[in-house]
Amino acid sequence: AENGYYINGFDVTNIRNFLSYANLPFDAISEQQIKTGGYGAEYGRSLGGVISLVTMRGTNEWKGGASVYWEPSSFRSKGKNVKDNEPEAAGKGYTLFEEDDTVDRLSTNFYAGGPLIKDKLFFFGLIEGISNSATDYKENQATVTTSKKPTGMIKLDFTPTDAHRFELTAINNKRELGYEDYK
């Protein structure tokens, strides 16, 4: 928790726990740098390393696309149920029930970018639809977690001259998780 996280040069490190505060959809990333030592003062307040991301941006040609990432539970290896080996737990059976745990993830991205004013004002936008679910079994209960709130990013770049650039990056990554406990 001693790392620094940056998006387009802006520090997005959560100052409470020094973990990443903002997440980006994978298709919104243009470049990634990982620095583990010998980095400059612009990456202050980090003792471990720095992860610096540069987002996609529009160009003078309109381009767009879509992608789907699907991770079904049926393609994952099953976990193992584990018994507690402590003497006071004798006869209690399993303490970790991972054999039937499931994690299903589906992510659909749509993105486009191009000029709003040729050679001056550029746009890039991405929206990511999410449908994730996980089931975690314990000794006397099960928890089902779901997430379906979309995320996204919009980037505007204004270059009034070759020596100047103004950019606006807006990221929506609020999460809404649904929990259902079964006992």
PEFENUR-V406723 format. One record per backbone hydrogen bond with DSSP energy under -0.5 kcal/mol. NH is the residue of the N-H (numbers start at 0). CO is the residue of the C=O. Records with the same first field share a line. If there is no record, write none. Layout:
# PEFENUR-V406723
NH: CO + CO
This chain:
# PEFENUR-V406723
2: 17
3: 48
5: 50
6: 9
7: 52
9: 6
11: 4
13: 18
14: 12
17: 13
20: 11
21: 11
27: 24
28: 25
29: 53
30: 53
32: 51
34: 32 + 49
35: 33
42: 39
43: 40
46: 1
47: 1
49: 34
50: 3
51: 32 + 49
52: 5
53: 30
55: 27
58: 60
62: 112
64: 110
66: 108
68: 106
70: 104
74: 71
75: 72
78: 97
81: 95
83: 92
88: 85
89: 86
91: 88
94: 81
95: 81
96: 136
97: 95
100: 97
101: 134
103: 132
104: 70
105: 130
106: 68
107: 128
108: 66
109: 126
110: 64
111: 124
112: 62
113: 122
115: 120
116: 120
119: 116
120: 116
121: 156
122: 113
123: 154
124: 111
125: 152
126: 109
127: 150
128: 107 + 126
130: 105
131: 146
132: 103
133: 144
134: 101
135: 142
136: 96 + 134
137: 140
141: 181
142: 135
143: 179
144: 133 + 142
145: 177
146: 131
147: 175
150: 127
151: 171
152: 125
153: 169
154: 123
155: 167
156: 121
157: 165
158: 119
159: 157
160: 163
163: 160
165: 157
167: 155
169: 153
171: 151
172: 170
177: 145
179: 143
181: 141
